[in-house]
Amino acid sequence: MIGRIAGRIDYRAADHVLIDVKGVGYLVYCSDRTLAALPGAGEHVALYTDLLVREDLLQLYGFTSLVEKEWHRLLMSVQGIGAKASLAILGTLGPDGVGRAIALGDVNAVKAAKGIGPKTAQRVVIELKDKAPEVMAMGASASVAAPEPFESDDDVIEAPVARTPPVKAPSGAAQAEALSALTNLGYGPGEAAGAVAQAAGEVPEAATADLIRAALKLLAPKG
């Protein structure tokens, strides 16, 4: 599995780029939003990648952050969502917007992506809602950052690092990350802080994702 590519952009197309890695060119398909963020031809770039393997197809998809890649992986797990539909959703909403729409149950936001109908959008929200806090915690953590492009003759293709179980963050750090995630969802600092504090009071040693999940339940409309 190819988990990351670093090299020089040879050319850009409407839905992909060709990245030269030590003389070998790799076609990497990206969302519109990711493509817009990439530098021009001749510049160096580094992308996290996901390899789609089918009987008659090998196709690489590129992402500027691990959070974007994780949302792509989760979106692809939903019935009716293929790679093209996943990139359409990410291109329309961005990784933060996807998390916001799913956490808040905003079916209309997901439906705004090209080719996504109301039933598919509803499945996305229902099936991924319980998983959203984990990905939001990734985004809130300062340790998660996009790979830095670099210019070097040692550009390489790197295999993905094996995923390890999440480490429980210290209480203060977890609360700060949960608060950041909730304010990114659009909650006011006051109500977000109150919900996080209440959740942390009930479970003082909760990890970030657990605090987000508990706070979202507290903030959900009653009745």
N, C-alpha and C positions, 0 to 999 in steps of 0.2 A: 504493500500500500504506500502510495506517495502522499505524505502528510504536509509537505511544505516545499515550495520552489523559490529559489532566488536566482535572478539573472537579469539579462537586458531585454527590454521590449523591442522586438524586431518590427512588428506592425500591430495596429489596432484595427479591429473590425467592428461591426455593429453589435455583436454579442460575445466577442472573445478577443483575446490578445495572443500573439505568438511570443513566447519567452525563450530567448536563447540561453541555454545553460551549457557553457563550455563547448559550443559548436553543435549542440543538439537542440532542436526547436520543439517546444511543447505548446500545443493549443490549450488554452485555459479559458473556459467559459465563465462569465461573471454576470451579476445583475447590473442593470443600468446604473444604479447608484454607485456600485463598486467601480465600474468602468470609468465613471465621471471623476472618481477620486484618484485614478492612476495617472502617473506621469506620461509624457509623450514618448514616441518612438526614439530609441537610442538611450533612454534613461534606464537606470537599474530599479528593480522592484522586488519585493518579497511578498508572497501570498501563502496563506494556509490553503491547503487543497483537499478535495474529496474526490476519490476516483470511483466513477460509476462503471461497474463491470456487468455486461450482459453478453449473451451468446454471440451477438454480432456487433458489439460495441464496447469500446474503452474510451471514456470521456472524463476529462479533468474539469473540476469546477473550483474557482478561486475565491478567496475571502480575505478581507483586510484584517479580520479579528477572529479569535476563537469563538467569541459569542455569536458572530454571524454564521460561522461554520456549524456551530451547535444547533442554531435555529434551523439551518438547512437540513441537518440530519433529522431533527424532530419533525419538521414539516413533511419530509419525505416518508415518514412513518404513517402518515394519515392517508387513508384510502382516498384515491382520486387525486392525490398530489404527487406529481412527478417532478423531475429536476426543473423542467421549464416553468411549471406552476410555482415551485418554491422560489425560484429566482424572480419571478414576477411579483410575488408577495414581498420579498426582501427588497426588491428594487423600488416598490411603491412606498413601503413603510419604513425600511431600514430596520436593523436588528432591535433597536430600542422601541421603535414603533410597533413591531411585531409583539414584543413582550408586553407593551402597554395594551394593545388591542386584546390579546389573549387573557391577560390578568383581569381586565375590566369587562370581559365578555362582549367586546365591541365587534359584533359580526359585520356590521356595515363597513368598518375600516378594512377588514380582511377582504370583503367582497369588492372593494374598490380596485383591487389588483386585476389586471387584464386576464380574462379567461377563467376567473373564479366566480362560480355561481353561488347563490344563497345557501344551498344545501351543503356544498363543500366548505364554504366559509364557516357555517355552523359546526360542522364536524371538526374543523381545525380548532375552534374555540373550546368545544366540549372535551375533545380528546387530549388537548395539550394544557388545559388550564392548571391541572395539578402539577405539571412539570415546569411551568413558567417561573416559579420562585427560584428554582435551582439555577436556571440560566440568568435570571436577573441578578442573582448573587454573584455569578461570574463577572457580569458587567460592572457591578458595584465594587468589586475587589480591586484594589490598586495593583495587585500582583498580575492581573491579566492585562496585557497590552498587545497591540499589533506588532508584528515583526518589523524591525527597522531595515529598509533597503540599504544595501551597501555596495560599494564598487570594489571588486576584487577579482583576481584571476582564480580564486578558490571558490567561486559560486558553486553551490552544490544543490542536489536534490536530497532532502532529508526525510527519513522515515518518521512517522509520528511517534511521539513519546507515549509509552503506555500510560493510560489514565489511571490515576491512583484515587482511592477513596477520599472524599473531601475532608480536609482537616478542620476540626471544630475551632472556630476563631474565638479569641478572648472576648468576653462579654462586651467590653467597650467598643472594640473594633466591629463586632457583629452588629451592634446597634447602629453604629455610624454607617455601615454599609447598607443595612436595611432602610435607614432613613433616606440615604441617597437614592436607593431604588424606588422608594415610594414617592419622593418628590419628582423623580423622573417620570412617574406615571401621571403627574399632574396634581397630586394632593398638596394642599397647603402645608408649609413647614410645621405649623402648630398642630394640625390634626394628625399629620404623619408622626410627629414626635410623640404625641399623646398615645397613639396606637402602639408604636414601638415600645414605649416605656411600659405600657400596660402588659404587652406580650412578654417583655423581658422580665417583668415582675412575677409573672406566672411561671415562667421557665427561665431562671437566671442564666443557665449555661447553654441556652439554645444557640445553634449555629445560625448563620445569616439567613439561609433559605427557610429555616423553620420560623424565624422571626418575621420574615416577609409574609409567609403563608398565614401565620397567626394574625398579623396586623391587617392583612387584607380581609380576613373574616370579620375583624372588629370594625373595619371601615365600610363593609358592605351595607347597602341600604337595608333597613329593617322593615319587616312587614311583608 
